Amino acid sequence: MSMARRLTTARLRYCGLEPLVDDATLIVSELVTNAIQHGNGLQVTFTMTVRSGFLHLAVHDETPSRPVVCDADKDAEHGRGLFLVEFLATAHGGTWGISDAGATTWCRLPIPGGRP
């Protein structure tokens, strides 16, 4: 997880997208953590692309079941990851989702200034 966070931070800074670093890093951390903790596959793949004015983040874990947003108790130590992803994506005018097969969870964040 820490490698995915470092990679996200470094790549976004390299591309001049510093305003997205904090939220994108948290989203990646939550998606990768979810894939590692709940996935059944032997491999987790993380991709990050910029296209059409959006930053696209996706994590694939080879698990056919679909993850769901939980309504965690206020004292729970787990269960808020996808809630955070949903909140951050929608708060910034982005979207998030899960592939039909359930193996890929993704998020789209608009790039400030609408850069390509």
N, C-alpha and C positions, 0 to 999 in steps of 0.2 A: 504494500500500500504506500509506503513512504517513497518507493521508487516512482510510482505513478504520480504522486504529488510533486516530487522534484522535477520530473519530466514535464508535467503540465506547466509548472511555474517557469521553468527555463525556456520552454518553447514559446509561451505567450509573451514573455519579456523579449525574446529574440525577435518576435514578429511585431513588437511595438504595441501589444495589446494588454498593457499593464492594468487597465481598469477592470479587466475580466479575471485577473489572477486569483483573488480571494474566493470569489464565488465558484469559479471553474475548478479550483483545487479542492474545495469542499465537496462539490458534486462528484468529481472523480473519486475522491476518497470514499464517499458513501457507496457509489456504484461498484467499485472494486471490492470493498469490504463485503457488500451484500453477495457478490458473486463468489467470493472465497468462502464465506461462512455458510451459504445456503446452496451453492452450486454442487452438482454431482460430477462435473466434468474434470478432466485431468489438466485442462488448460484454460486460462483466462486471458482474453485478448482485449486490449484497450486501444481505441483509435481516436484521433483528434484531427479534425480537418476544418478548414475555413473555406466557405463557399457561399455565394449568393448573399453576402452580408451577415452570415451567421457562423458562429463557432459550433461545430457538431462534435459532441462527445458520445462515445459508445463503448459499452463493455459487453463482451460476448463470453458466455461460460459453458456452452454445450449442454445446458440443462433444459429439458423440454417443458418443465412446469413454469407457469407465469408467476413472477413475484407480485405481491400486492402491498398497497400502502396500509400500514397498521395504524390503529388508534391506540397508541401506547398509554398506559397509566402514567400519571404525573411522576410517580416514583420509579418507573421502569428504567433500567440501565440500557436497554436495547429496544429496537423497534421503531426508531424515528428516521432512519436513513432515507427511505423513499419519500416520506413526508417532507423532509428537508429539500430533496431534489425537486419535488413538485413546487414547494413554496418558492425556492430561489428562481426556478425557471419562469413561473408565472409572474413573480414580482418584477422581473426584468423584461416582460413581454415575450418570453420564449415559450418553448413547449418541451414536453418530455413524453416518453412512451416506452412501450415494451413490444417487441416484435410479435407477430402472430404465433410463432412457435414458442415464444417465451425465453429464448436463449440470449437475446440481445436487449439490453436496456439502454436507452439513449436520451440525450438532452440537447436542445438547440437554444443557444443564447444569441441575441442580436449583438452585432459588433457596434460599439459606439461610433457614430459618424457614418455608419453604413458602408464601411470599406468592403471591397470584394473578397 
